Amino acid sequence: MEEKIVSYTPDDVEYPDKLRNFKDRPKRLYVKGKLPDPNRKSVAIIGARMCSYYGRTQAYEFAKEFASCGVQVISGLARGIDGWAHKGAIDGGGETFAVLGCGVDICYPSQNINLYREIQKKGGIISEYEEGEKPLGWHFPLRNRIISGLADIVLVIEAKKKSGSLITVEYALEQGKSVYALPGRVGEALSEGCNNLIFQGAQIAKNVEIILEELEILDKMTKEKNKKTEIRLARKEEMVYSCVDLKPKHLDEIIKLTDLELLEVQEILVKLELMELVTEPIKNYYARAGG
């Protein structure tokens, strides 16, 4: 079932605050689904339409990790990096938003129709163009200011030297947003844009954690995990957990140290694994998660 189309102007409370104060803000936004939650962090993932296997894999994995941490993913529904970013966010159980260069009633490109429908359920389709407005070439550079505007951080996965993604980067810098770029192989055309951005001062997207840290999500997640460890562990669970460290320890040694019965220790270890506090890297050997 298709979502109905709603529209918002800067006079409406629902209009995104991230766009409201821009001089070139959209006069009206059309939406199928919903707008990004202003109380949650957002990352725009952009890049080449004709991307490499490496590029699409990285776009998918970054988006999936962001989504699993509650970060909203913004992109443009184009072929290549955009599409893989949207897919990753959906598979990560999160919300993703596509900003189009045409009316929200038009799926462009048409081959992304299934993704277009899925995004409406897991986020929203957004445009400043009225229903029926065709995807004209000059629309796309303009819509890029909305992609960067809705995001807290812009991540470029792959880009040629004169990629359209670099227009989004220009808007992002004007808007005061942080820009990250994924480094690529020297001499590869699809990596030239990203490598140039890094040379010019963009942050290196060496992993998801570095971006989560800037979004102040990683520290929050660590604190919540520590809190979970402190509060949820009963006395015997704490005994078992305190016997496990980063170096894997055999089950028999844990039993000896805790002086608990075999079945009881096994039951507690299973519970600690489900809480993601303990792992079993080798059969009957246990270590603290994160080691």
C-alpha positions as CSV (number, residue, x, y, z in Angstrom):
1,M,0.0,0.0,0.0
2,E,1.4,3.4,-1.1
3,E,1.7,6.1,1.6
4,K,-0.2,9.3,1.1
5,I,1.7,12.4,0.2
6,V,1.8,15.3,2.8
7,S,3.6,18.6,2.5
8,Y,5.2,21.0,4.9
9,T,6.3,24.7,4.6
10,P,8.8,26.5,6.9
11,D,5.7,27.8,8.8
12,D,4.8,24.3,9.9
13,V,6.1,22.9,13.2
14,E,7.0,19.6,11.4
15,Y,9.3,21.3,8.9
16,P,12.9,20.2,9.7
17,D,14.8,22.7,11.9
18,K,18.0,21.6,10.1
19,L,16.7,23.2,6.9
20,R,14.6,26.0,8.4
21,N,17.4,28.6,8.8
22,F,19.1,28.1,5.4
23,K,18.8,31.0,2.9
24,D,18.1,28.5,0.1
25,R,15.7,26.3,2.1
26,P,13.0,24.5,0.2
27,K,9.8,26.5,0.1
28,R,7.8,23.3,0.5
29,L,8.7,19.7,1.2
30,Y,6.6,16.8,-0.1
31,V,6.8,13.5,1.9
32,K,5.7,9.9,1.4
33,G,6.2,8.2,4.8
34,K,7.7,10.5,7.3
35,L,10.4,13.1,7.9
36,P,13.6,12.2,9.9
37,D,13.2,12.3,13.7
38,P,14.9,15.6,14.8
39,N,15.9,14.0,18.1
40,R,18.0,11.3,16.5
41,K,21.3,11.6,14.7
42,S,21.5,11.3,10.9
43,V,24.3,10.5,8.4
44,A,24.1,11.1,4.7
45,I,25.9,8.3,2.7
46,I,26.6,9.3,-0.9
47,G,28.8,8.2,-3.8
48,A,29.1,7.0,-7.4
49,R,26.3,5.5,-9.3
50,M,28.7,3.1,-11.2
51,C,30.4,1.9,-8.0
52,S,32.8,-0.9,-7.4
53,Y,32.1,-4.1,-5.4
54,Y,34.3,-2.6,-2.6
55,G,32.2,0.6,-2.7
56,R,28.8,-1.0,-2.6
57,T,30.0,-3.4,0.2
58,Q,31.2,-0.5,2.3
59,A,28.1,1.6,1.7
60,Y,25.9,-1.3,2.8
61,E,28.0,-2.2,5.9
62,F,28.4,1.4,7.1
63,A,24.6,2.0,6.7
64,K,23.8,-1.3,8.4
65,E,26.0,-0.5,11.4
66,F,24.6,3.1,11.7
67,A,21.0,1.8,11.5
68,S,21.7,-0.8,14.2
69,C,22.9,2.0,16.5
70,G,19.8,4.1,15.9
71,V,21.4,6.5,13.4
72,Q,19.1,7.6,10.5
73,V,20.6,7.1,7.0
74,I,19.9,9.8,4.3
75,S,20.7,9.3,0.6
76,G,19.2,9.9,-2.8
77,L,17.8,6.5,-4.1
78,A,20.2,6.6,-7.1
79,R,21.8,3.6,-8.5
80,G,25.0,2.4,-6.9
81,I,26.1,3.8,-3.5
82,D,22.7,5.4,-2.7
83,G,20.8,2.2,-3.2
84,W,23.2,0.1,-1.2
85,A,23.1,2.6,1.7
86,H,19.3,2.4,1.8
87,K,19.4,-1.4,1.7
88,G,22.0,-1.5,4.5
89,A,19.9,0.7,6.7
90,I,16.8,-1.3,6.2
91,D,18.6,-4.6,6.9
92,G,20.1,-3.0,10.0
93,G,16.6,-2.5,11.3
94,G,16.8,1.3,11.1
95,E,15.2,4.1,9.3
96,T,16.3,5.6,6.0
97,F,15.2,8.6,3.9
98,A,15.5,9.2,0.2
99,V,15.6,12.8,-1.2
100,L,14.5,12.8,-4.8
101,G,15.1,15.1,-7.8
102,C,11.5,14.6,-8.9
103,G,8.1,14.4,-7.4
104,V,7.7,11.9,-4.6
105,D,5.1,10.0,-6.6
106,I,7.8,9.0,-9.2
107,C,10.3,6.3,-8.5
108,Y,13.6,7.3,-10.1
109,P,15.4,5.2,-11.2
110,S,12.4,2.9,-11.9
111,Q,14.5,-0.3,-11.2
112,N,14.6,0.8,-7.5
113,I,10.8,0.4,-7.2
114,N,11.0,-2.2,-4.5
115,L,13.4,-0.2,-2.5
116,Y,11.3,2.9,-3.0
117,R,8.3,1.1,-1.5
118,E,10.3,-0.3,1.4
119,I,11.8,3.1,2.3
120,Q,8.2,4.5,2.7
121,K,7.6,1.9,5.4
122,K,11.0,2.3,7.1
123,G,11.4,6.1,6.8
124,G,10.4,8.4,4.0
125,I,10.6,9.7,0.4
126,I,11.2,13.5,0.4
127,S,11.3,16.1,-2.3
128,E,10.8,19.8,-2.9
129,Y,9.2,19.1,-6.2
130,E,5.4,18.7,-6.7
131,E,3.7,15.5,-7.7
132,G,4.3,14.6,-11.3
133,E,7.4,16.7,-11.6
134,K,9.9,14.8,-13.8
135,P,13.5,14.0,-12.9
136,L,15.2,16.8,-14.8
137,G,19.0,17.0,-14.8
138,W,19.3,20.4,-13.0
139,H,17.0,19.1,-10.1
140,F,19.7,16.8,-8.8
141,P,22.5,19.2,-7.8
142,L,19.8,21.3,-6.0
143,R,18.4,18.4,-4.1
144,N,21.9,17.6,-2.8
145,R,21.6,20.6,-0.4
146,I,18.6,18.8,1.2
147,I,20.5,15.5,1.6
148,S,23.4,17.3,3.4
149,G,21.0,19.6,5.2
150,L,19.1,16.7,6.9
151,A,22.3,15.0,8.0
152,D,24.6,15.7,10.9
153,I,27.6,14.1,9.0
154,V,28.2,13.4,5.3
155,L,30.0,10.3,4.3
156,V,31.4,9.9,0.8
157,I,32.0,6.2,-0.1
158,E,33.3,6.5,-3.7
159,A,33.6,9.4,-6.1
160,K,35.4,10.3,-9.3
161,K,37.4,13.5,-9.6
162,K,34.3,15.4,-10.9
163,S,31.6,13.4,-9.2
164,G,28.2,14.9,-8.4
165,S,28.8,13.8,-4.8
166,L,31.3,16.6,-4.5
167,I,28.4,19.1,-4.9
168,T,26.8,17.6,-1.8
169,V,30.1,18.0,0.0
170,E,30.2,21.7,-1.0
171,Y,26.7,22.2,0.4
172,A,27.7,20.3,3.6
173,L,30.7,22.5,4.2
174,E,28.6,25.6,3.7
175,Q,26.1,24.2,6.2
176,G,28.8,23.6,8.7
177,K,28.6,19.8,8.6
178,S,31.5,17.3,9.1
179,V,32.6,15.4,6.0
180,Y,34.1,12.0,6.0
181,A,35.6,10.1,3.0
182,L,36.4,6.5,2.5
183,P,40.1,6.2,1.3
184,G,40.6,4.2,-1.9
185,R,43.5,2.8,-3.9
186,V,45.8,5.3,-5.5
187,G,45.2,5.5,-9.3
188,E,41.7,4.2,-9.2
189,A,39.3,6.6,-10.9
190,L,36.5,5.8,-8.4
191,S,38.7,6.7,-5.5
192,E,40.2,9.9,-6.8
193,G,37.4,12.1,-5.5
194,C,37.5,10.6,-2.0
195,N,41.3,10.7,-1.9
196,N,41.3,14.4,-3.0
197,L,38.8,15.2,-0.2
198,I,41.0,13.6,2.4
199,F,44.0,15.6,1.0
200,Q,41.9,18.8,1.3
201,G,41.0,18.0,4.9
202,A,38.1,15.7,5.0
203,Q,38.1,13.2,7.9
204,I,39.1,9.6,7.0
205,A,36.3,7.1,7.4
206,K,38.5,4.3,8.7
207,N,35.6,2.6,10.5
208,V,32.1,3.2,11.8
209,E,33.2,3.8,15.3
210,I,35.0,7.0,14.5
211,I,31.8,8.5,13.1
212,L,29.7,7.2,16.0
213,E,32.1,8.8,18.4
214,E,31.7,12.2,16.7
215,L,27.9,11.7,16.9
216,E,28.4,11.1,20.6
217,I,26.7,7.7,20.3
218,L,29.7,5.4,20.9
219,D,30.3,6.8,24.4
220,K,26.6,6.6,25.2
221,M,26.5,2.9,24.0
222,T,29.6,2.1,26.1
223,K,28.0,3.7,29.2
224,E,24.8,1.8,28.7
225,K,26.7,-1.4,28.3
226,N,28.6,-0.8,31.5
227,K,25.4,0.1,33.2
228,K,23.9,-3.1,32.0
229,T,26.8,-5.0,33.4
230,E,26.6,-3.3,36.8
231,I,22.9,-3.5,37.3
232,R,21.7,-6.7,35.7
233,L,24.3,-9.1,37.0
234,A,23.2,-11.1,40.0
235,R,25.7,-12.2,42.6
236,K,26.6,-15.6,41.0
237,E,26.6,-14.0,37.5
238,E,29.1,-11.4,38.8
239,M,31.3,-14.2,40.2
240,V,31.5,-15.9,36.8
241,Y,31.9,-12.7,34.9
242,S,34.8,-11.5,37.2
243,C,36.6,-14.8,36.4
244,V,36.6,-14.2,32.7
245,D,39.0,-11.8,31.1
246,L,40.2,-10.9,27.6
247,K,42.3,-14.0,27.4
248,P,40.1,-17.1,26.8
249,K,39.7,-19.3,29.9
250,H,38.6,-22.9,30.0
251,L,35.3,-23.9,31.6
252,D,37.0,-26.1,34.1
253,E,39.1,-23.2,35.4
254,I,36.0,-21.0,35.8
255,I,34.2,-23.8,37.8
256,K,37.3,-24.1,40.0
257,L,37.5,-20.4,40.7
258,T,33.8,-19.9,41.4
259,D,33.3,-23.2,43.3
260,L,29.9,-23.5,41.5
261,E,28.3,-26.6,39.9
262,L,29.0,-27.3,36.2
263,L,25.4,-26.9,35.0
264,E,25.0,-23.6,37.0
265,V,28.2,-22.2,35.4
266,Q,27.1,-23.2,31.9
267,E,23.7,-21.6,32.4
268,I,25.3,-18.4,33.6
269,L,27.8,-18.3,30.7
270,V,24.9,-18.7,28.2
271,K,23.1,-15.8,29.8
272,L,26.3,-13.7,29.7
273,E,26.7,-14.5,26.0
274,L,23.1,-13.4,25.3
275,M,23.9,-10.2,27.1
276,E,26.9,-9.8,24.7
277,L,29.3,-9.7,27.7
278,V,31.1,-13.0,27.1
279,T,32.1,-14.9,23.9
280,E,33.1,-18.5,23.3
281,P,35.9,-18.2,20.7
282,I,36.9,-21.8,21.1
283,K,34.7,-24.6,22.4
284,N,34.6,-24.5,26.3
285,Y,36.9,-21.4,26.3
286,Y,35.3,-18.1,27.4
287,A,36.5,-14.5,27.1
288,R,35.0,-11.1,27.7
289,A,33.4,-9.5,24.7
290,G,35.5,-7.0,22.9
291,G,38.8,-8.8,23.3
